[in-house]
Amino acid sequence: MTTGQRGRPRSFDRLTALEQATMAFWEHGYETTSVADLTRAMGISAPSLYAAFGDKKALFEEVVEAYAVSYGAYGGRAFEEEPTARGALGRMLREAAGIFTDPAHPRGCLMISAATNCSNPEVEQTLRERRARNLASFEARIRRGVDAGELPACTDTGTLARLYGAVLQGMSQQARDGATRAELEAVAEAAMRSWPTTES
């Protein structure tokens, strides 16, 4: 009795193909990236794509998960490693300036740009929920700063979280429009000058 692998082995590296799909979705967005675009970018046939990843939507969901723990992980690291809320938010924006303009991959943030002109309500909802979770994490970190006495007790944590979320999303779009790293770092520094202070 044989116990060998059933069927033909895959003729491509799955992780490499997933990375190539990430680049395609990041550059062109979900809506305008066709299955033909994906198979061309990934170097595989449509049947291989469906067998390995499911349909386009399932592939995109896997791309988003992979992006969140790789290119998009800078915010979480900043929040875990920086001792103050101001340090965490400032580091997040400064690192975003570098990531959003890195020539090694498409500009901006996949989770912000991929939803542009998206007509698939499920995909749109998935990205909206992820952005909402990011805002919630901003607010939670700011609230910890308030509790620690870093910010005034009267700080509107929700509005402040939305302010820095808007700055981050705007930086992504400006990167797509050609802003340089230095220009976006200057935006980050300007945004941090709006940080509330406990000084009277």
N, C-alpha and C positions, 0 to 999 in steps of 0.2 A: 504494500500500500504506500503510495507516494503522498508526501505532505507539502509539496512545492506550492509556490504562489499560483493562484488561479489566474488565468487570463494573461495577456501580454503586459510586461512591465511598462510603466510610463517612460516615454522617450524624452522627457524634459524634467528639469528640476522645479518642483512645485514652489519653493520659496522664491526662486528667481523669477518665475512667471508671475507670482503675486506682486513682487516688487515692480515688475514692468507694468502690471495693471494699475498699480498705485500711481505710477508716473503718468499714465494715460488719463486716469480720472482727475488727477491733480491739475494737469495742464488744461484739460478741455471741459471738465465738469461731468456730472452724471448724464445729463440729458443728451448732450451732443457726442458722447462717446458711444459708438455703435459696437455691436458684437464683432463686426468685421475689423473695426479699429483695434479692439482688444486682442483679437487673434493675431493680427499683424504685429502689434507691439510685443505680445507675449511669445511669438514665434511658434504658435500651436494651432491646430485645427479647431473648428467649432465643436465637433464631437468631443475632442479632448478637453476643451474648456468646460463643457457641460458635465462631462464625467468627473472632472476633478473639482469643480467649484459650484456646480449647479448653474442656474441662469444668471443673467447680468446683475440682477438685484442682489442675489446671494453673494456673488463675487464682490460687489461693491460693499456689502456689509462686512465681509471679511477684510477688505482693504481698509475700511474705517477702523476696525478693531486693531489691525496691524499698525496703522498710522498713529493711533492714540498711544501706543506703547513704544513707539520709536521716534519719529519726527515730532510728534505732538506731546512728548513726555516732559518737555522742559518746564512747563508750568508746575506740574506735580512735584518735580525735583526741587524747584525753587521754594515751594510751600513747605516741603519737608525739611529742607536744609537751612533755610534762613531763619534766624531767631526772632525777627520782628515782622509784623505785617507789612510795614513799609519796605523793608528789605526784600520780602518775598514778591510783592507786586512790582517793585522796581526792577528786580532781577528778571522777572517774567517778561516784562516789556523790552528790556535791553536784549535778552536772548532771542526774543521774537524778531527783533530787528535783524539779527544775524541770520536766523533760520529763514525768514521770509525772503531774504535777498541772496541766499546761497546759490551760486551758479551751478551747483551739482545737481539741482532738482528744480522743478517748476516753482515759480514765485508765489508768495502768499501762503495762506493756510488752506489745506484741502477741505477741512470741515466748514469753512466759510465760503470758499469759491465754488465748491462742487454743487451747491444747491442752486446756483444761479440759473434762472429760467427752467427750473425743474418742474415737470408736470406730473411726476409720480408722487402722490400724496404720502405714501408710506416712506419713501426715501426722504422726502422733505421733512416729515415728522421725526424720523430717526435723527437727522442732523439738528433739527430744532431742539429736540430733547437733550442731545449732547451739549449744545451750546448753553441750554438752561442749567444743566448740571455744572458746567464751568462757572456760570454766574453764581450759582449756589455755593460753590467752593470758594469763590472770591469773597462772598459775603461772610461765610463761616470763618475765614482767616481774618477778615477785618474785625469781626465780632470778637474773636480771641484777642486781637490787639486792643480793642476797647476794654475788655475785661481785665487785661494786664496793665491798663493805665497808659498805653502808648498813644491812644487817641482820646479826644474828649468824650465824656459819657453821653453827650447829646448827639454824637455822630449818627447820621442817617446811613446805616451800613448798607441798606439795599440800594440807595441812590449812588453811593460811592462805588459799590461793586459794579453797577451798570455803567458808571462813568469809565472805569478802567476796561470793562468789557467793550464799550464803544470805541475806546482808543485802540484796543487790540484789533478789533474788526476793521477799523479804519486803516490801521497800519497794513493789514493784509491787502486791502484793496489798493492802497497807494503803492505797495510793493508790486502788485500786478501791473500798475500803471507806470512803473519804472523808477520809483523812488529808490535812492541808494541806501545802503546800510547806515551811513553817517547821517543822512537826513532822518531816517526813522529813529536812530538813537537819540537825535536831538528832540524828536517828538516825545520819546519816552521820558527824557529828562524834563521837558516842559510839563508833561502830565504829572510827574512826581512833585513838581513845585506846587501843585494844587492839593497836596496831601494835607489833611487837617493837622493842626498842632495843638498841644495841650497848653502852650504858652498863651498868656492873656494878651 
